[in-house]
Amino acid sequence: METQLQILKDKIISPDKLASLLAVLRFRNKKIVFTNGCFDILHRGHIEYLSKAADLGHVLFVGLNTDHSIRRIKGDSRPVNDEQSRAIVLAALHFVDYIVLFDEDTPYELIKTIQPNVLVKGKDYEAKAIVGYDIVIQNGGTVETIDLVEGFSTTTIIKKINQ
């Protein structure tokens, strides 16, 4: 019998398993939604954002920045939580179907591989400026932006702790 922890770990997909998984999902006509981020300290804003993203299709993929990627983007003090911890916490959310780690600064190559039907980011982005917009639109998909929950961010949480 598979343990609950193993079920969570199975949601974290390695690049070598991605192609076969995507083939099965496409064969089943599943609408694939993709979003990405660091998700360093999971908070209410993340939960609301990811649940709304999941509502836009059948299967939600989350591209998760690796530790190295986050350090390049946000500096040596981040991430607070390591990539495996962040991936397991995301996997525990019932509306997140798969997590794929990426080491680049942007998920462009991952989006090229996944070819989602729907690409999602927060409303702090203009749709046309979202990384991967060109790929998704070229393939007949849509790019959606979701309202962010005011006052919730990992940076704000870290600032409160350090006061």
C-alpha positions as CSV (number, residue, x, y, z in Angstrom):
1,M,0.0,0.0,0.0
2,E,1.3,3.4,-1.0
3,T,1.9,5.8,1.9
4,Q,0.5,9.3,2.0
5,L,4.0,10.7,1.8
6,Q,4.7,8.6,-1.3
7,I,1.6,10.0,-2.9
8,L,2.9,13.5,-2.4
9,K,6.4,12.6,-3.7
10,D,4.8,11.1,-6.8
11,K,3.3,14.6,-7.6
12,I,6.9,15.9,-8.0
13,I,7.8,15.1,-11.6
14,S,11.3,14.7,-12.9
15,P,12.0,16.0,-16.4
16,D,12.5,12.5,-17.8
17,K,9.0,11.5,-16.8
18,L,7.3,14.6,-18.1
19,A,6.9,13.6,-21.8
20,S,5.1,10.4,-21.0
21,L,2.8,12.0,-18.5
22,L,1.9,14.8,-20.9
23,A,1.2,12.3,-23.6
24,V,-1.3,10.5,-21.3
25,L,-2.9,13.8,-20.3
26,R,-3.3,15.0,-23.9
27,F,-4.7,11.6,-24.9
28,R,-7.3,12.0,-22.2
29,N,-8.1,15.6,-23.5
30,K,-7.2,17.2,-20.2
31,K,-6.9,21.0,-20.1
32,I,-3.5,21.7,-18.7
33,V,-2.9,24.8,-16.6
34,F,0.6,26.0,-15.7
35,T,1.9,28.5,-13.3
36,N,5.2,29.0,-11.6
37,G,6.9,30.6,-8.7
38,C,9.2,30.3,-5.7
39,F,6.5,29.5,-3.1
40,D,9.1,30.0,-0.4
41,I,6.8,30.5,2.7
42,L,3.4,29.2,1.7
43,H,0.7,31.7,2.7
44,R,-2.9,32.6,2.2
45,G,-2.1,34.5,-1.0
46,H,-0.5,31.4,-2.5
47,I,-3.4,29.2,-1.6
48,E,-6.0,31.5,-3.1
49,Y,-3.9,32.0,-6.2
50,L,-3.2,28.3,-6.8
51,S,-6.8,27.3,-6.1
52,K,-8.1,29.8,-8.7
53,A,-5.5,28.7,-11.2
54,A,-6.6,25.1,-10.7
55,D,-10.2,26.1,-11.5
56,L,-9.1,27.1,-15.0
57,G,-8.6,23.5,-16.2
58,H,-8.3,19.8,-15.3
59,V,-4.7,19.5,-14.3
60,L,-2.5,22.1,-12.6
61,F,1.3,22.0,-13.1
62,V,3.4,24.3,-10.9
63,G,6.9,25.1,-12.1
64,L,9.0,25.6,-8.9
65,N,12.2,27.5,-8.9
66,T,15.2,25.6,-7.6
67,D,17.2,26.9,-4.7
68,H,20.0,28.0,-7.1
69,S,17.5,29.8,-9.3
70,I,16.0,31.7,-6.3
71,R,19.4,32.7,-5.0
72,R,20.3,34.2,-8.4
73,I,17.0,36.1,-8.5
74,K,16.4,37.1,-4.9
75,G,19.9,37.0,-3.3
76,D,21.8,34.7,-0.9
77,S,19.3,35.0,2.0
78,R,16.6,33.2,0.0
79,P,15.0,30.7,-0.2
80,V,14.0,30.3,3.4
81,N,12.9,26.7,2.7
82,D,14.8,24.3,0.4
83,E,13.4,23.1,-2.9
84,Q,12.4,19.7,-1.7
85,S,10.5,21.1,1.3
86,R,8.7,23.7,-0.9
87,A,7.8,20.9,-3.4
88,I,6.4,18.6,-0.7
89,V,4.3,21.4,0.8
90,L,2.9,22.3,-2.6
91,A,2.2,18.6,-3.3
92,A,0.1,18.5,-0.1
93,L,-2.4,20.9,-1.7
94,H,-5.2,18.7,-3.3
95,F,-5.6,21.2,-6.2
96,V,-2.0,21.0,-7.2
97,D,-1.5,18.0,-9.5
98,Y,2.2,18.2,-10.4
99,I,5.3,20.1,-9.5
100,V,8.3,20.4,-11.8
101,L,11.5,22.1,-10.6
102,F,13.4,24.3,-13.0
103,D,16.8,25.8,-12.5
104,E,16.6,28.7,-15.0
105,D,15.7,32.2,-14.1
106,T,12.4,31.9,-16.0
107,P,10.2,28.8,-16.8
108,Y,10.4,29.5,-20.6
109,E,11.9,26.2,-21.5
110,L,9.6,24.3,-19.1
111,I,6.5,26.1,-20.7
112,K,7.9,25.1,-24.1
113,T,8.0,21.5,-23.0
114,I,4.6,21.4,-21.2
115,Q,2.7,23.4,-23.8
116,P,-0.1,24.3,-21.4
117,N,-3.6,25.2,-22.5
118,V,-3.7,27.9,-19.9
119,L,-0.8,30.0,-18.5
120,V,-1.5,31.8,-15.3
121,K,0.3,34.5,-13.3
122,G,-0.8,37.2,-10.8
123,K,-2.5,40.4,-11.9
124,D,0.8,42.2,-11.0
125,Y,1.8,41.0,-14.5
126,E,0.5,42.3,-17.8
127,A,-0.6,39.2,-19.9
128,K,1.6,40.0,-22.9
129,A,4.7,40.4,-20.6
130,I,4.3,37.0,-19.0
131,V,7.1,34.6,-19.8
132,G,5.7,31.9,-22.2
133,Y,2.9,34.1,-23.5
134,D,4.1,33.7,-27.1
135,I,4.3,29.9,-26.8
136,V,0.8,29.5,-25.3
137,I,-0.9,31.9,-27.7
138,Q,0.8,30.3,-30.7
139,N,-0.7,27.0,-29.7
140,G,-4.2,28.3,-29.3
141,G,-4.1,28.5,-25.5
142,T,-4.9,31.4,-23.2
143,V,-3.0,33.5,-20.7
144,E,-4.9,34.4,-17.5
145,T,-4.0,36.8,-14.7
146,I,-5.5,36.3,-11.2
147,D,-6.1,38.9,-8.5
148,L,-3.6,38.8,-5.7
149,V,-4.6,38.8,-2.0
150,E,-3.6,42.2,-0.6
151,G,-1.0,42.1,2.1
152,F,0.2,38.6,1.7
153,S,3.8,37.9,0.4
154,T,6.8,36.0,1.5
155,T,8.8,39.2,1.6
156,T,6.2,40.8,3.9
157,I,6.3,37.8,6.2
158,I,10.1,37.9,6.4
159,K,10.0,41.7,7.2
160,K,7.5,41.1,10.0
161,I,9.8,38.4,11.5
162,N,12.9,40.6,11.3
163,Q,11.2,43.6,13.0
